[in-house]
Structure formats: structure tokens, C-alpha cells
Amino acid sequence: MERELALEFVRVTEAAAIQAGRLMGRGDKNGADKLAVDAMRAMLDTVDIRGTVVIGEGEMDEAPMLYIGEEIGDGQGDRVDIAVDPVEGTNLVAKGLPGAIAVMAVAPKGCLLHAPDMYMQKIVTGPAGRGVIALDAPIEENLEKLAERLEKPVADLTAVILDRPRHQELIDRIRRVGARIRLISDGDVSPAVAASVPDSGIDLVVGSGGAPEGVIAAAAVKCLGGEMQARLLPEDAAQEERVRAMGLENPRQLLTLDDLVRGDDVLYVATAITDTDLLDGVHYGPLYCSTHSVVLRSKSGTVRFVRADHQLNRKWPQGRPVTQLRRKN
């Protein structure tokens, strides 16, 4: 992929974050998601790519835009697969809580796992965890080995876990060995990214969450040189068959980072809607709003943080909403 595309994709996540952020704290998670989807879809149509959505808002009959299989871009340039989450953490936006982002991952066609909408078991660490952690190992063993590699006591490790009843046993076991825990209500992509960044305060993300979010997180982890292992958790025969239809012969096989994201040419782009561990959320003024984004590129290992001020009366010419700004093919 051309590296110049990175800035174009930042414009996409910025537009989604700006639109969704206007509903922060208003209790309307569906409204925030729709605003972000519309903005992201319209901006993607201005980018010089031949893109296919492989992870999106659902199947064609479930989502009018950014559905799985939808063709996006202006029909020129690189042929790519795109995983999008216009609002990762809709409940966080609705409640005005930190951790919500507009995010996407982009890779050459065929390089992103086509993860169906189901649960995925995950374990994520930074570069220190490579060759150390194992999804199938007891959590106590993982913590001990990671602490040894990081040269600090287990008591100083911090693990992030979604606060769900299904994780209570895991939480209890981590507490028994003395590690610290940060429970989150929603949005496990941002913590997975932070776990791959040195001195972020997060050493490990563990537990089960959404499979599509897992693939997006894997793109960031790969760019940052971190470690991730995962396993899909189909709940019935129908879900198992869907996994097979998407290319996995064994629906419950252990997935390495290279299974989740193939090759060495992937982009991860995110703009904060509300504050995260690494990014500041959207702030609005009378004439301007400000955004804070991160762009990761695996091929070069580059990490770019992008701060931008947007003139609200000029951002979309002649007052047209972003949904009207699609380039003519």
C-alpha cells in the first residue's frame, strides 16, 4: 500500500469521531453510531482505493452502510481489505465515559481474518510477551513469565479485563496471584493497543470479547511488535459453519498474530471520541474542534500521532453534511 494513504485514512476516522462525539453523554448510542457510519462511509468514497469491507457493521441485510462485502473507495488505486468500527464503545459515548474511538485497519486483499460477529478469547501483551505468553497456559503462569521478562514483580503487573460475569473466575485467579486489574465496561481495542506500548501502564489484556474487534486490535499489535493469541468461540453448530465458510477449517483452532493479520503491510488508524490511555477525545469550540489520532504502519514500524484543528464552518463546503460529499466515479 502507498504510505500516503495513511493520512487519507486519518481523515476518515476524524470525520467519524467528530460526528459521533456530538452525542457524547446523551444516551443515544445508536444515534452516535449512525452519525459515525455515515461520516466514515462518505469519506472512504473519496480515497483512492479499491476496498472491500471484511469487518463492518454486519451483513448486507443488517446494515445499510459499511456492511461486510461492501465495495468502498473511488475504484482506483490499491485493492485492499478494510476492517472498520465507526464507534468502538458505543455505550461509552452514550454515557460520556473514556475509551471510545473511531477505528479502522487496512491491509492488502486477503490479509485480514474475516472474523464473524461472535466471541473471541484473547490474550495481548507488548513486545516483551513474544514467545512468553500462551493462550492455553494458566493465567498464573502467563503472569509469572511476563513479570520475569519485564523484570518486575507480578504485583506490579496490570491486566485489563472486560467487566463481565463470564470473567469472574479469571478475575479471582489474577487477584490471588497479586496482579493489579483494571476492569472496563466496554471497548477492548484501545487497551490492547496500549498494552503494546511501553510504559502505558497496561501489561496484559485477557478474556473474551468481540471477534471483529479482536482482528482490528491485532492489526495494531502487529504494527507495534506486540504479541497476541486468540481463539474463536462459536456457540452453536450454525456459528461453527459460519466460521468454516469464512476460511477456517477448525472453528476453534488457536490463532496466532500471523493468522489474524497476514503479511507485513497493514495500517491501523484510530481517532479518539472520548479520552483514551493514549489519545485525547474530541473537543469542540465555537468555530473549531480538535481531534487526536494515531496511525500505525507495520511495514516501517512507524507510530504517528496526529493532532488537528478543524474549522467547523469550512470542514464541509457550503454547509453540506458529510454524507453528501461522495466523489463521483
N, C-alpha and C positions, 0 to 999 in steps of 0.2 A: 504494500500500500504506500502511496505517496505520503510523506510525512506532513505535507501541507494540509492534509485532510484533518489533522488534529484540531486546528483552530476552527475549522468548519463545524466539527462535532461539538466543540465548546459552545458555539453559538446555539446549537440545538438544545443542549441541556440548560443553558442560561435562559432561553425562552420558556422552557417548561417550568423552571424554578420560579421565574418572575411571575408567571401566570398563577401557578399553584399557591405561591406564597401570599397572595392577596386574601386567601381564605384561611390563613393560619388562625387557629383558635376559634373558628366559627362553627365547629361541629359538623361540617359538611365534607366528609371525606370523599364522597362520590363526586361532588362538585369540583373539588380540588383536582381529583384525578382526571376528570373530563377536560378541565382547562389545560392541564399539562399535556394530555394526549393530543389535543387539538394543536397546541403550540409546537410540540415536538414533531408531529406528522408534517405540518406545514413547512417547518424549517428543513426537515430532511429532504423534502422535494426540491430544495434549492442546491443541494450538494451534488457534486459531480461524481456520482457512484451509480452502479447497478446493484442495488442492495435487496436482500431478502430478509424479512423478519423471521428469525428462528426461535426467538423467545420474545413474547409480547403480551398483549392484553387478553389473549385467549384465542380460540378458534374463530374462523370467519363468522359463524353464526352467533358467537358470544360477544364480539367486539366490532364496532363499525370501522375502527381505525387501529392500526398497528397490530393487526391480528397475525397469527402465525401463518407464514406463507405469503404475506403481502409484499408486493414489489414496491420499493421506495427508491428515491433518488431521481436525478434528471435523465437517467437512461444512458449516461456516458461514464467513462472512467472505469475504475476497478470494479470487479464483481466480488461482492463481499456479503458475509452473513452478519446480521446485527441482532444483538440481544438488548432489549430496552426495558426499563422500568421507569415510566414517566414520573411516578411518585413512589419511591421505596420508603414506606412508612406512612401510609395514608392516615392511619389513626394518630400518628404523631403530629401531622399537620393539623388535623381536626381539633386536637387538644392543645396545640401550641407547645408541644414538647420537643426537645432536641433530638437530632438523629435522622431527620428526613432529608432525602436527596433526590434529585433527578439524575438518572444514571444510564449509561449505555456501554456496551462492549462491542468492538468491531474486529473482525478477522477475515482473512480470505475465505472464500466459499468452501464449506466442508470442514472448517477448523473448530467450530464451536459445537459442543454436545447439544443435541436437540432435546433438552430435558423437558419432560411433560410436567404438567402442573400437579405435583404431588410432593410428599415429604421427602427430604434427603437428610441422611445422617452425615454430619460434617465434623472435621477437626482441622483447625487452621492455626499455623504459627508463622513466625518470621523466618528468616534465613537460618537461624540457629536450630530450628526444628528439622531441617532436612536430614534425612537418614536417622532421625531420632524418634519422632512420634510415629504411632501406628494406630489407625482407627480401631483395629481389633484388639489392641492391647488394653489391659485395665487402665482406667484413668489415673490410678495411683502411680502406676509405672511410668506413664507418659509424663506426669508432673515431675517425678523424681529425675527422669532422664533429661527433661528440658531444663530443670533447675541446675543440674550438673553442667550442662552445656553452656548455660548462661552465667555460670559461676556465681550463683546466689542461692539463698535458701528457698525451699518450697514456700515458706511463709511469705516470701516477698513476690511470689508469682500472682498475677491477676488473670482470672479466667472470666470470659463473658459468656453468659448463657441466657437464652430466652426464658422469661419467667412463665413457665407452663407446668401444669400438673405432671405431664409426662416426664419432666426432668427432675422431679423431686429426689429420686434415688441418686441420680448423678450429683445433684447439689449436695446432698448429705455426705456422699463419699468424698467430695472435694473438701468439704468443711472438716471432715475427720482428719485429713492429712495436713490441714492447716493453711491451705492456699486461700488467697482472697478471691472474692466473687463479686462481679458486677452483674446484677440481673437487669435485663432490658425487657421492655414491654413489646416492642416491635422493631423491625429493621435491623437484620444481622449482616448486611453488606458492609456498612461503614465500619463496624467493629472488626470485621475480617480484614479490611484494608489496613486499619490502624494496627492490628496485630503483626502486620508485615513491615511496619515502620519502626526502626529503633527508637527507644525512649518515648514511645507513645503512651506508655502506662498500661498497655494491654499485651499480654504474653500469649494468650491462647483463646480461641473461640471454639466451643464444643457444644454438641447437641444436635437436634434435628430441627430443620426449618424448611422453607420452600426450596424445591429443586431449581426452578428458574433463577432465583436469587443466588443459589449456590454457584451456578455457571458464571454469572456476572462477577461474583466475588472472586472466582478462580482466575478470571482474566486479570484482575488487579494483582492477585497474589503472584501470578506468573511474571508480571511486569516488575514486581518488587523483589523477586528472587526468594519468595517465601515457600512454605510447604502447605499442602492441603491434600487430604484424602476424603473420600465420600462414598456413600452407597445410597442408591435409590430405595425407597421404602413403599413399594406398591401395596395397597391394602386389599386387593382382590384380584381375581383372575382377569377381569377386564383391564385393570391398570397394568398388570403384567404384560398382557398382549399389546397394550399401547406402547410400552417400553420397547418391546421387540420390534414393533413397527417403526420405531424411531432409530433402530440400528443396533440395539444391544441384545445379543442372543441370550445372555443371562441377566435377567432384570435386577438381580441382587448382587452382581459382581462388585468387587472392590474397585473403585475408580480413583486412579492417581491424578495428579495435576495435569499430566500429559493426556489422559483420557478426557478430561473436562475441556481442556483447551489445547489443541494440537498446533504444532509449529512454533515458530519464534517471532511471528509478526502479528501482534494483537495490540489494540488500543483500548484503554479504559478511560472513560471521561465521566466526571460527576460534578454537579453544581449543588451546593447546599441550599436547601429550602429553609430549614431551621439549623441552628448551630450543631456541629458535629465535633468529634475529637480533633479533626484536622482542619475543618473549614468553618467559616462564619456564614450564617444564614443570610437570606436576602434582607436588605434594609431599604426602606422606602423614604424618600424625601418629597418635598413639594414638586420638584422638577426632575429629580434624578432618583434612581435606585441603584444599589451596589450589589454585586454578586461576587462569590468566591468559588473558584473551581479548581479541580486537579486533573491533569492529563498525564497518563502513564503510557509509555511505549516500550514493549518488551524487546524489540529489535535493538534499540540503543540503550535501554535501561534508564531512559530519561524520565525525570519527575519534574513536571512543571506546575506551579501554582499560578493561577490567573485571577487577578482582581480587575474588575471592570465597573465603570460607572456608566449607566445607561440613561440618556435623555428621554424621558417618558413621552414627551410630545413629538419626538422625532424618530423614535425607535421603529415605528411602523408608519411609513409615509402616508400623508393625507388622512391620518386617523383611522386607517383601515385596521381591523383586527388581524392578528397574525394568521388566522385560518384562511384569509383571502390572499395571502402572499405566495401562492404556489407558482413556480416557474412553469411556463408553457413549454411542452415538449415539442 
